[in-house]
């Protein structure tokens, strides 16, 4: 079992998400976009100064341990412009990023990668950016339409292109400790539940590039976890195509101590809405103190989670800062 360094504290800034919401109340450890806006000295409320939502996810996770401070950019959202504009409006310095992690090979998480790398390098003096990816992310993917035709997804940038933009790539299928061992990156997530079936209807290009083959399990998906002193482990799961119960089961098996919270997309919208009751039941077994549904969770699942877990549920939104 890998033993990550315990962080004294962790801060998570949501850079891209499906929703913007600076009006809903939050607990003291969560700061909304508008509060951050005023705290940074802004005076004028105007649309061109506030964040924009987009279908996708990206957050900056900063961990402190003694004198060490390390920031991981977790995914890059669907679009370079949205990520860049939101980072600027939130006052987040892309040059402070120490490494980039891509959770899985979908466009709504990888679309901003190249420009993100450019911005990080421009702000860090041109140093290469450690970039962590599963090698299976580069396969072309598509959804099969009812008429049998394939509706392709935009590809993840290939390794050579990423390298030209400053990525120092590490490809792995197993678990890793990165950034002074403060961040645990999972390996491929075992599928142990009976009800979580991945993403039915997704296909990927065959290895010879000539055809398509079913790819419902998205085995390239991985999660990140950080252990926080006095609290426990916080798990970051961008889309949970593996199923969030499988994700948290693997986190529990892979890391010592208790879970504290989970942040990210739970993929309980659309065809997976039918899994909401079983997912809520499964989550009761993990002792979570905080659930931060984001991105692809869907409003029906957020409502069910809030009903089940009460104030432990604090939905994500662009510009929110979560402090652990």
C-alpha positions, 0 to 999 in steps of 0.5 A, a space after each residue: 500500500 502506498 503511503 502518501 504524505 499527509 497534507 496540513 491543509 488543502 485548497 481546491 479552486 473550481 476553474 471549470 464546471 457545468 454551473 455557476 452559482 454565487 448566491 447559494 449559501 455555503 459552509 464557512 470552509 467554502 468560499 463562493 465566486 462572488 466572495 472571492 471577487 470582493 476579497 480581491 478588491 473588485 468593485 464593479 459587478 458585471 458579466 465580463 468580470 465573472 466566470 462562465 460555466 461550460 460542460 466539463 471540469 477542471 480544478 486546481 488542488 493545492 496542498 501544504 505540508 510544512 514548507 512544501 506547497 504543491 499545486 496540481 491542475 486536475 483536468 483542463 475543461 472542454 475549451 481553452 478560452 473558458 479555462 483561461 478566462 475563468 483563471 484570469 477572473 479568479 486571479 489564479 496564476 497558471 504559472 503556479 501549477 506544478 503538474 497536470 493530471 488528465 483523469 480520462 480521455 474525454 474532450 470535456 476534460 482535455 479540450 483545454 490542455 494545450 493552452 493550459 500547458 502554454 500558460 503554465 510554461 509562460 508563467 513558470 519560466 519555460 520549465 516542462 510541466 509533469 503531465 500524468 496520463 493513462 496510455 489508453 486515453 489517446 484512442 479515438 472514441 464515439 457514441 453509437 447512434 440509434 441508426 448504427 452510425 458513430 458520433 465521434 468525440 474530439 480526440 485527446 491531443 497526442 503525446 508528441 503534440 503535448 510534448 511540443 507544448 511543454 508536457 513532460 509526460 508520464 504514462 501509467 496504468 498503476 498507482 503513483 505518488 506525485 508532487 513530493 508524495 502529496 498526491 495519490 494517483 490511482 491505477 485502473 479502477 477495479 469494477 466490484 459493484 453489480 450495478 455500475 456498468 460504465 458508459 454503455 454505448 461508447 465505442 473506441 477505434 480498434 488498434 488497427 484504426 480500421 473499425 470500432 469496438 465497444 468501450 463501456 468501461 473506460 479503463 483509462 479513468 483514474 482518480 486523485 486522492 489527498 490525505 488531510 491531517 485531522 480529517 482523512 482522505 479526500 477523493 477527486 473523481 472527475 466523471 466516475 465512469 467507473 461508478 463512484 462506489 467502485 471509485 471509493 471502494 478502491 480508494 478505501 482499499 488503496 489508502 490507509 485511514 478513513 475517507 473524509 470527502 469526495 469531489 467531482 462528477 458522479 455521472 448520474 445524469 441521462 441514462 445513468 439516472 436509474 442508478 441514483 437510488 443504488 448509488 445513494 445507498 452505497 455511499 452511506 457505507 463510506 462515512 463521508 463528511 463532505 460530498 461535492 457533486 460536480 459536472 456530470 452528476 445531474 440535478 436529480 442526483 444532487 437532489 437525492 444526495 442532499 435529501 440523503 446526506 443533508 448539509 454534508 452535500 455542497 454542490 460544486 460551481 465555477 469559482 468556488 473554493 473548498 478548504 480542507 
